[in-house]
Amino acid sequence: MNRLLTATTVCLTGLAVGSTATAGQSGPEVYAQRAAHLLAEPGPSSVAENVVLFMIDGLRWQEVFAGADPLLIETLADNPRVLEAARAEFWRDTPEERRETLLPFLWGVVAEQGLLAGNVWQGSEVDVLNGLNFSYPGYNEILSGYPDERIDSNAKEPNPNVTVLEWLNGRPGFEDRVAAFTSWDVFPYIINEERSGVLVNAGWEDLDDPPLTGRQRLLDEPSATTPWTWDEVRYDGFTYYAALEHLKKHQPRVLFITGEATDPTSMAPRRSGSQRWDPTRRLMACWRTAPR
Protein backbone atom coordinates (compact mmCIF):
# COMPACT_ATOMS: atom_id res chain seq x y z
CA MET A 1 0.00 0.00 0.00
CA ASN A 2 2.88 2.44 0.63
CA ARG A 3 3.71 2.13 -3.04
CA LEU A 4 0.23 3.36 -3.93
CA LEU A 5 0.51 6.58 -1.90
CA THR A 6 4.05 7.20 -3.12
CA ALA A 7 2.90 7.00 -6.71
CA THR A 8 0.10 9.46 -6.00
CA THR A 9 2.57 11.91 -4.49
CA VAL A 10 4.79 11.72 -7.58
CA CYS A 11 1.84 12.36 -9.88
CA LEU A 12 0.72 15.42 -7.95
CA THR A 13 4.25 16.77 -7.65
CA GLY A 14 4.72 16.47 -11.39
CA LEU A 15 1.57 18.48 -11.96
CA ALA A 16 2.74 21.16 -9.61
CA VAL A 17 6.14 21.70 -11.20
CA GLY A 18 5.08 21.26 -14.81
CA SER A 19 3.30 24.56 -15.30
CA THR A 20 6.03 26.71 -16.86
CA ALA A 21 7.20 26.14 -20.41
CA THR A 22 10.56 27.26 -21.75
CA ALA A 23 11.05 28.77 -25.20
CA GLY A 24 10.03 26.37 -27.93
CA GLN A 25 8.33 23.91 -25.58
CA SER A 26 4.63 23.36 -25.00
CA GLY A 27 3.11 22.85 -21.58
CA PRO A 28 2.53 19.11 -22.16
CA GLU A 29 6.15 18.64 -23.28
CA VAL A 30 7.49 20.30 -20.14
CA TYR A 31 5.09 18.35 -17.97
CA ALA A 32 6.07 15.05 -19.58
CA GLN A 33 9.79 15.78 -19.14
CA ARG A 34 9.46 16.71 -15.50
CA ALA A 35 7.12 13.86 -14.66
CA ALA A 36 9.53 11.42 -16.30
CA HIS A 37 12.41 12.96 -14.35
CA LEU A 38 10.54 12.51 -11.08
CA LEU A 39 9.65 8.92 -11.88
CA ALA A 40 13.28 8.18 -12.76
CA GLU A 41 14.73 9.62 -9.55
CA PRO A 42 16.16 7.05 -7.13
CA GLY A 43 14.39 6.48 -3.87
CA PRO A 44 10.94 5.29 -2.79
CA SER A 45 9.12 7.00 -5.68
CA SER A 46 10.92 4.79 -8.24
CA VAL A 47 9.20 1.63 -6.99
CA ALA A 48 5.66 2.96 -7.39
CA GLU A 49 3.57 0.73 -9.63
CA ASN A 50 -0.01 1.97 -9.33
CA VAL A 51 -1.64 5.38 -8.95
CA VAL A 52 -5.06 6.28 -7.60
CA LEU A 53 -5.72 9.99 -8.11
CA PHE A 54 -8.66 10.76 -5.85
CA MET A 55 -10.32 14.18 -5.91
CA ILE A 56 -13.19 15.66 -3.90
CA ASP A 57 -14.82 18.81 -5.24
CA GLY A 58 -15.95 21.37 -2.66
CA LEU A 59 -14.11 20.01 0.36
CA ARG A 60 -13.00 23.04 2.39
CA TRP A 61 -9.34 23.24 3.38
CA GLN A 62 -10.36 24.89 6.64
CA GLU A 63 -12.13 21.73 7.77
CA VAL A 64 -9.37 19.47 6.46
CA PHE A 65 -6.82 21.19 8.72
CA ALA A 66 -8.99 22.35 11.64
CA GLY A 67 -11.95 19.99 11.68
CA ALA A 68 -15.52 21.01 12.36
CA ASP A 69 -16.26 24.69 11.81
CA PRO A 70 -18.17 26.16 14.81
CA LEU A 71 -19.92 28.70 12.58
CA LEU A 72 -21.35 25.92 10.45
CA ILE A 73 -22.36 23.85 13.45
CA GLU A 74 -24.23 26.83 14.88
CA THR A 75 -26.37 27.07 11.74
CA LEU A 76 -28.26 24.13 13.27
CA ALA A 77 -29.31 26.25 16.27
CA ASP A 78 -33.03 26.17 15.46
CA ASN A 79 -33.01 22.40 16.02
CA PRO A 80 -31.46 21.88 19.49
CA ARG A 81 -31.45 18.09 19.23
CA VAL A 82 -29.55 18.10 15.95
CA LEU A 83 -27.23 20.85 17.20
CA GLU A 84 -26.26 18.89 20.29
CA ALA A 85 -25.77 15.72 18.25
CA ALA A 86 -23.45 17.59 15.85
CA ARG A 87 -21.45 19.04 18.74
CA ALA A 88 -21.12 15.64 20.37
CA GLU A 89 -20.04 13.96 17.14
CA PHE A 90 -17.67 16.57 15.70
CA TRP A 91 -16.62 19.14 18.31
CA ARG A 92 -13.38 18.70 20.24
CA ASP A 93 -11.18 21.12 22.18
CA THR A 94 -8.30 21.47 19.70
CA PRO A 95 -8.08 21.74 15.89
CA GLU A 96 -5.92 18.61 15.84
CA GLU A 97 -8.56 16.58 17.67
CA ARG A 98 -11.38 18.02 15.55
CA ARG A 99 -9.74 17.22 12.22
CA GLU A 100 -8.90 13.66 13.28
CA THR A 101 -12.51 13.20 14.38
CA LEU A 102 -13.92 14.59 11.15
CA LEU A 103 -11.46 12.91 8.75
CA PRO A 104 -9.94 9.92 10.58
CA PHE A 105 -8.50 8.12 7.55
CA LEU A 106 -6.91 11.26 6.13
CA TRP A 107 -5.14 12.05 9.40
CA GLY A 108 -4.64 8.52 10.69
CA VAL A 109 -3.13 7.05 7.52
CA VAL A 110 -2.48 9.58 4.75
CA ALA A 111 -0.87 12.20 6.99
CA GLU A 112 1.22 9.55 8.73
CA GLN A 113 2.44 7.71 5.63
CA GLY A 114 2.18 10.41 2.96
CA LEU A 115 2.06 14.17 2.59
CA LEU A 116 -0.66 16.78 3.11
CA ALA A 117 -0.28 20.25 1.59
CA GLY A 118 -2.52 23.30 1.62
CA ASN A 119 -2.58 24.47 5.24
CA VAL A 120 -2.66 28.21 4.56
CA TRP A 121 -2.37 29.00 8.26
CA GLN A 122 1.11 27.45 8.19
CA GLY A 123 2.18 29.02 4.91
CA SER A 124 1.43 25.99 2.72
CA GLU A 125 -0.57 27.40 -0.18
CA VAL A 126 -1.71 25.31 -3.14
CA ASP A 127 -3.40 27.52 -5.74
CA VAL A 128 -4.46 27.26 -9.34
CA LEU A 129 -3.08 29.85 -11.75
CA ASN A 130 -5.99 30.16 -14.21
CA GLY A 131 -7.65 33.04 -12.32
CA LEU A 132 -11.14 31.60 -12.77
CA ASN A 133 -11.45 29.28 -9.78
CA PHE A 134 -14.15 26.98 -11.09
CA SER A 135 -14.40 23.46 -12.38
CA TYR A 136 -13.26 22.83 -15.98
CA PRO A 137 -10.35 25.32 -15.96
CA GLY A 138 -9.20 23.92 -12.61
CA TYR A 139 -9.43 20.28 -13.60
CA ASN A 140 -7.58 21.02 -16.84
CA GLU A 141 -4.80 22.68 -14.87
CA ILE A 142 -4.56 19.81 -12.41
CA LEU A 143 -4.55 17.12 -15.07
CA SER A 144 -2.46 18.82 -17.75
CA GLY A 145 -0.13 20.70 -15.42
CA TYR A 146 -0.72 24.25 -16.61
CA PRO A 147 -3.54 26.81 -17.12
CA ASP A 148 -5.00 27.48 -20.54
CA GLU A 149 -6.79 30.76 -21.27
CA ARG A 150 -8.81 29.02 -23.99
CA ILE A 151 -10.66 27.08 -21.30
CA ASP A 152 -12.85 29.69 -19.65
CA SER A 153 -16.16 27.90 -19.04
CA ASN A 154 -17.68 24.54 -18.04
CA ALA A 155 -18.92 23.95 -21.59
CA LYS A 156 -18.74 20.40 -22.91
CA GLU A 157 -15.91 21.05 -25.33
CA PRO A 158 -13.07 18.56 -25.92
CA ASN A 159 -9.92 19.54 -24.06
CA PRO A 160 -7.19 20.51 -26.54
CA ASN A 161 -4.53 19.69 -23.93
CA VAL A 162 -3.00 16.30 -23.19
CA THR A 163 -3.72 15.30 -19.62
CA VAL A 164 -1.46 13.12 -17.49
CA LEU A 165 -4.03 10.33 -17.93
CA GLU A 166 -3.75 10.47 -21.71
CA TRP A 167 0.03 10.73 -21.53
CA LEU A 168 0.30 7.68 -19.29
CA ASN A 169 -2.19 5.74 -21.42
CA GLY A 170 0.27 6.06 -24.29
CA ARG A 171 3.24 4.76 -22.29
CA PRO A 172 4.43 1.14 -22.55
CA GLY A 173 2.76 -1.02 -19.92
CA PHE A 174 -0.05 1.48 -19.35
CA GLU A 175 -2.05 1.03 -22.55
CA ASP A 176 -5.74 0.47 -21.74
CA ARG A 177 -4.86 0.32 -18.06
CA VAL A 178 -5.86 3.88 -17.26
CA ALA A 179 -9.46 4.60 -16.20
CA ALA A 180 -11.56 7.42 -14.77
CA PHE A 181 -14.79 7.25 -12.79
CA THR A 182 -16.34 10.65 -12.15
CA SER A 183 -19.64 11.95 -10.85
CA TRP A 184 -19.67 15.03 -13.11
CA ASP A 185 -20.63 14.38 -16.72
CA VAL A 186 -18.17 16.91 -18.20
CA PHE A 187 -15.13 14.72 -17.55
CA PRO A 188 -15.31 12.82 -20.86
CA TYR A 189 -14.55 16.20 -22.45
CA ILE A 190 -11.94 17.29 -19.87
CA ILE A 191 -10.04 14.03 -20.37
CA ASN A 192 -10.94 14.02 -24.09
CA GLU A 193 -12.06 10.42 -24.00
CA GLU A 194 -12.36 10.06 -27.77
CA ARG A 195 -8.79 11.20 -28.53
CA SER A 196 -7.04 9.89 -25.42
CA GLY A 197 -8.50 6.38 -25.42
CA VAL A 198 -8.86 6.59 -21.63
CA LEU A 199 -11.88 4.74 -20.26
CA VAL A 200 -14.17 7.37 -18.70
CA ASN A 201 -17.40 6.53 -16.89
CA ALA A 202 -19.11 9.78 -15.90
CA GLY A 203 -22.41 11.18 -14.73
CA TRP A 204 -25.39 8.86 -15.08
CA GLU A 205 -23.68 6.79 -17.77
CA ASP A 206 -24.33 3.03 -17.75
CA LEU A 207 -21.46 0.67 -17.05
CA ASP A 208 -20.11 -0.70 -20.33
CA ASP A 209 -17.95 -3.56 -19.12
CA PRO A 210 -19.41 -6.90 -20.21
CA PRO A 211 -19.84 -9.31 -18.69
CA LEU A 212 -20.93 -7.30 -15.65
CA THR A 213 -20.17 -8.77 -12.26
CA GLY A 214 -22.99 -9.21 -9.76
CA ARG A 215 -21.92 -6.05 -7.94
CA GLN A 216 -21.75 -4.10 -11.21
CA ARG A 217 -25.31 -5.15 -12.07
CA LEU A 218 -26.48 -4.07 -8.62
CA LEU A 219 -24.89 -0.65 -9.22
CA ASP A 220 -25.97 -0.25 -12.84
CA GLU A 221 -29.69 -0.94 -12.44
CA PRO A 222 -30.37 1.46 -9.52
CA SER A 223 -28.20 4.11 -11.19
CA ALA A 224 -30.46 3.95 -14.24
CA THR A 225 -33.73 4.12 -12.29
CA THR A 226 -32.97 6.31 -9.25
CA PRO A 227 -34.45 9.84 -9.40
CA TRP A 228 -31.65 12.36 -9.26
CA THR A 229 -31.25 15.86 -7.89
CA TRP A 230 -28.72 17.09 -10.46
CA ASP A 231 -28.93 16.11 -14.13
CA GLU A 232 -25.20 16.51 -14.69
CA VAL A 233 -23.93 14.97 -11.42
CA ARG A 234 -24.31 11.33 -10.39
CA TYR A 235 -24.54 10.48 -6.71
CA ASP A 236 -21.02 9.77 -5.49
CA GLY A 237 -21.91 6.39 -4.04
CA PHE A 238 -22.57 4.99 -7.52
CA THR A 239 -19.32 6.51 -8.80
CA TYR A 240 -17.12 5.24 -5.98
CA TYR A 241 -18.42 1.70 -5.90
CA ALA A 242 -18.29 1.41 -9.70
CA ALA A 243 -14.65 2.52 -9.51
CA LEU A 244 -13.91 -0.03 -6.79
CA GLU A 245 -15.46 -2.81 -8.86
CA HIS A 246 -13.33 -1.76 -11.82
CA LEU A 247 -10.27 -1.77 -9.55
CA LYS A 248 -11.00 -5.31 -8.40
CA LYS A 249 -11.90 -6.61 -11.84
CA HIS A 250 -9.21 -5.00 -14.00
CA GLN A 251 -6.47 -3.79 -11.62
CA PRO A 252 -5.66 -0.67 -13.67
CA ARG A 253 -2.25 0.95 -13.33
CA VAL A 254 -3.86 4.39 -13.00
CA LEU A 255 -7.34 5.10 -11.62
CA PHE A 256 -8.81 8.61 -11.45
CA ILE A 257 -11.84 9.08 -9.17
CA THR A 258 -13.69 12.30 -8.44
CA GLY A 259 -16.58 13.03 -6.10
CA GLU A 260 -18.87 16.03 -6.22
CA ALA A 261 -21.24 15.71 -3.26
CA THR A 262 -19.39 18.13 -1.00
CA ASP A 263 -19.65 20.84 -3.67
CA PRO A 264 -23.43 21.16 -4.20
CA THR A 265 -24.34 20.18 -0.64
CA SER A 266 -21.90 22.64 0.92
CA MET A 267 -23.46 25.41 -1.15
CA ALA A 268 -26.98 24.45 -0.13
CA PRO A 269 -28.64 26.54 2.61
CA ARG A 270 -27.94 25.48 6.18
CA ARG A 271 -25.70 22.57 5.25
CA SER A 272 -21.98 22.03 5.49
CA GLY A 273 -21.16 19.29 3.06
CA SER A 274 -17.90 18.16 4.61
CA GLN A 275 -19.36 18.03 8.12
CA ARG A 276 -22.23 15.77 7.11
CA TRP A 277 -20.00 12.83 6.21
CA ASP A 278 -16.41 11.82 5.71
CA PRO A 279 -15.71 11.61 1.96
CA THR A 280 -12.21 10.29 2.61
CA ARG A 281 -13.75 7.00 3.70
CA ARG A 282 -14.02 6.29 -0.01
CA LEU A 283 -10.27 6.78 -0.28
CA MET A 284 -9.84 4.27 2.52
CA ALA A 285 -11.80 1.73 0.48
CA CYS A 286 -9.44 2.28 -2.47
CA TRP A 287 -6.47 1.92 -0.15
CA ARG A 288 -7.72 -1.45 1.04
CA THR A 289 -8.72 -2.67 -2.44
CA ALA A 290 -5.72 -1.60 -4.54
CA PRO A 291 -3.26 -4.38 -5.48
CA ARG A 292 -0.37 -4.72 -3.07
C-alpha positions in Angstrom: 0.0 0.0 0.0 2.9 2.4 0.6 3.7 2.1 -3.0 0.2 3.4 -3.9 0.5 6.6 -1.9 4.1 7.2 -3.1 2.9 7.0 -6.7 0.1 9.5 -6.0 2.6 11.9 -4.5 4.8 11.7 -7.6 1.8 12.4 -9.9 0.7 15.4 -8.0 4.2 16.8 -7.7 4.7 16.5 -11.4 1.6 18.5 -12.0 2.7 21.2 -9.6 6.1 21.7 -11.2 5.1 21.3 -14.8 3.3 24.6 -15.3 6.0 26.7 -16.9 7.2 26.1 -20.4 10.6 27.3 -21.8 11.0 28.8 -25.2 10.0 26.4 -27.9 8.3 23.9 -25.6 4.6 23.4 -25.0 3.1 22.8 -21.6 2.5 19.1 -22.2 6.1 18.6 -23.3 7.5 20.3 -20.1 5.1 18.4 -18.0 6.1 15.1 -19.6 9.8 15.8 -19.1 9.5 16.7 -15.5 7.1 13.9 -14.7 9.5 11.4 -16.3 12.4 13.0 -14.4 10.5 12.5 -11.1 9.7 8.9 -11.9 13.3 8.2 -12.8 14.7 9.6 -9.6 16.2 7.0 -7.1 14.4 6.5 -3.9 10.9 5.3 -2.8 9.1 7.0 -5.7 10.9 4.8 -8.2 9.2 1.6 -7.0 5.7 3.0 -7.4 3.6 0.7 -9.6 0.0 2.0 -9.3 -1.6 5.4 -9.0 -5.1 6.3 -7.6 -5.7 10.0 -8.1 -8.7 10.8 -5.9 -10.3 14.2 -5.9 -13.2 15.7 -3.9 -14.8 18.8 -5.2 -16.0 21.4 -2.7 -14.1 20.0 0.4 -13.0 23.0 2.4 -9.3 23.2 3.4 -10.4 24.9 6.6 -12.1 21.7 7.8 -9.4 19.5 6.5 -6.8 21.2 8.7 -9.0 22.3 11.6 -11.9 20.0 11.7 -15.5 21.0 12.4 -16.3 24.7 11.8 -18.2 26.2 14.8 -19.9 28.7 12.6 -21.4 25.9 10.5 -22.4 23.8 13.5 -24.2 26.8 14.9 -26.4 27.1 11.7 -28.3 24.1 13.3 -29.3 26.2 16.3 -33.0 26.2 15.5 -33.0 22.4 16.0 -31.5 21.9 19.5 -31.5 18.1 19.2 -29.6 18.1 15.9 -27.2 20.8 17.2 -26.3 18.9 20.3 -25.8 15.7 18.3 -23.4 17.6 15.9 -21.5 19.0 18.7 -21.1 15.6 20.4 -20.0 14.0 17.1 -17.7 16.6 15.7 -16.6 19.1 18.3 -13.4 18.7 20.2 -11.2 21.1 22.2 -8.3 21.5 19.7 -8.1 21.7 15.9 -5.9 18.6 15.8 -8.6 16.6 17.7 -11.4 18.0 15.5 -9.7 17.2 12.2 -8.9 13.7 13.3 -12.5 13.2 14.4 -13.9 14.6 11.2 -11.5 12.9 8.7 -9.9 9.9 10.6 -8.5 8.1 7.5 -6.9 11.3 6.1 -5.1 12.1 9.4 -4.6 8.5 10.7 -3.1 7.0 7.5 -2.5 9.6 4.7 -0.9 12.2 7.0 1.2 9.6 8.7 2.4 7.7 5.6 2.2 10.4 3.0 2.1 14.2 2.6 -0.7 16.8 3.1 -0.3 20.3 1.6 -2.5 23.3 1.6 -2.6 24.5 5.2 -2.7 28.2 4.6 -2.4 29.0 8.3 1.1 27.5 8.2 2.2 29.0 4.9 1.4 26.0 2.7 -0.6 27.4 -0.2 -1.7 25.3 -3.1 -3.4 27.5 -5.7 -4.5 27.3 -9.3 -3.1 29.8 -11.7 -6.0 30.2 -14.2 -7.6 33.0 -12.3 -11.1 31.6 -12.8 -11.4 29.3 -9.8 -14.1 27.0 -11.1 -14.4 23.5 -12.4 -13.3 22.8 -16.0 -10.3 25.3 -16.0 -9.2 23.9 -12.6 -9.4 20.3 -13.6 -7.6 21.0 -16.8 -4.8 22.7 -14.9 -4.6 19.8 -12.4 -4.5 17.1 -15.1 -2.5 18.8 -17.8 -0.1 20.7 -15.4 -0.7 24.3 -16.6 -3.5 26.8 -17.1 -5.0 27.5 -20.5 -6.8 30.8 -21.3 -8.8 29.0 -24.0 -10.7 27.1 -21.3 -12.9 29.7 -19.6 -16.2 27.9 -19.0 -17.7 24.5 -18.0 -18.9 24.0 -21.6 -18.7 20.4 -22.9 -15.9 21.0 -25.3 -13.1 18.6 -25.9 -9.9 19.5 -24.1 -7.2 20.5 -26.5 -4.5 19.7 -23.9 -3.0 16.3 -23.2 -3.7 15.3 -19.6 -1.5 13.1 -17.5 -4.0 10.3 -17.9 -3.7 10.5 -21.7 0.0 10.7 -21.5 0.3 7.7 -19.3 -2.2 5.7 -21.4 0.3 6.1 -24.3 3.2 4.8 -22.3 4.4 1.1 -22.6 2.8 -1.0 -19.9 0.0 1.5 -19.4 -2.1 1.0 -22.6 -5.7 0.5 -21.7 -4.9 0.3 -18.1 -5.9 3.9 -17.3 -9.5 4.6 -16.2 -11.6 7.4 -14.8 -14.8 7.2 -12.8 -16.3 10.6 -12.2 -19.6 11.9 -10.9 -19.7 15.0 -13.1 -20.6 14.4 -16.7 -18.2 16.9 -18.2 -15.1 14.7 -17.6 -15.3 12.8 -20.9 -14.5 16.2 -22.4 -11.9 17.3 -19.9 -10.0 14.0 -20.4 -10.9 14.0 -24.1 -12.1 10.4 -24.0 -12.4 10.1 -27.8 -8.8 11.2 -28.5 -7.0 9.9 -25.4 -8.5 6.4 -25.4 -8.9 6.6 -21.6 -11.9 4.7 -20.3 -14.2 7.4 -18.7 -17.4 6.5 -16.9 -19.1 9.8 -15.9 -22.4 11.2 -14.7 -25.4 8.9 -15.1 -23.7 6.8 -17.8 -24.3 3.0 -17.7 -21.5 0.7 -17.0 -20.1 -0.7 -20.3 -18.0 -3.6 -19.1 -19.4 -6.9 -20.2 -19.8 -9.3 -18.7 -20.9 -7.3 -15.6 -20.2 -8.8 -12.3 -23.0 -9.2 -9.8 -21.9 -6.0 -7.9 -21.7 -4.1 -11.2 -25.3 -5.1 -12.1 -26.5 -4.1 -8.6 -24.9 -0.7 -9.2 -26.0 -0.2 -12.8 -29.7 -0.9 -12.4 -30.4 1.5 -9.5 -28.2 4.1 -11.2 -30.5 4.0 -14.2 -33.7 4.1 -12.3 -33.0 6.3 -9.2 -34.4 9.8 -9.4 -31.6 12.4 -9.3 -31.2 15.9 -7.9 -28.7 17.1 -10.5 -28.9 16.1 -14.1 -25.2 16.5 -14.7 -23.9 15.0 -11.4 -24.3 11.3 -10.4 -24.5 10.5 -6.7 -21.0 9.8 -5.5 -21.9 6.4 -4.0 -22.6 5.0 -7.5 -19.3 6.5 -8.8 -17.1 5.2 -6.0 -18.4 1.7 -5.9 -18.3 1.4 -9.7 -14.7 2.5 -9.5 -13.9 0.0 -6.8 -15.5 -2.8 -8.9 -13.3 -1.8 -11.8 -10.3 -1.8 -9.6 -11.0 -5.3 -8.4 -11.9 -6.6 -11.8 -9.2 -5.0 -14.0 -6.5 -3.8 -11.6 -5.7 -0.7 -13.7 -2.2 0.9 -13.3 -3.9 4.4 -13.0 -7.3 5.1 -11.6 -8.8 8.6 -11.4 -11.8 9.1 -9.2 -13.7 12.3 -8.4 -16.6 13.0 -6.1 -18.9 16.0 -6.2 -21.2 15.7 -3.3 -19.4 18.1 -1.0 -19.7 20.8 -3.7 -23.4 21.2 -4.2 -24.3 20.2 -0.6 -21.9 22.6 0.9 -23.5 25.4 -1.2 -27.0 24.4 -0.1 -28.6 26.5 2.6 -27.9 25.5 6.2 -25.7 22.6 5.2 -22.0 22.0 5.5 -21.2 19.3 3.1 -17.9 18.2 4.6 -19.4 18.0 8.1 -22.2 15.8 7.1 -20.0 12.8 6.2 -16.4 11.8 5.7 -15.7 11.6 2.0 -12.2 10.3 2.6 -13.8 7.0 3.7 -14.0 6.3 0.0 -10.3 6.8 -0.3 -9.8 4.3 2.5 -11.8 1.7 0.5 -9.4 2.3 -2.5 -6.5 1.9 -0.1 -7.7 -1.5 1.0 -8.7 -2.7 -2.4 -5.7 -1.6 -4.5 -3.3 -4.4 -5.5 -0.4 -4.7 -3.1 
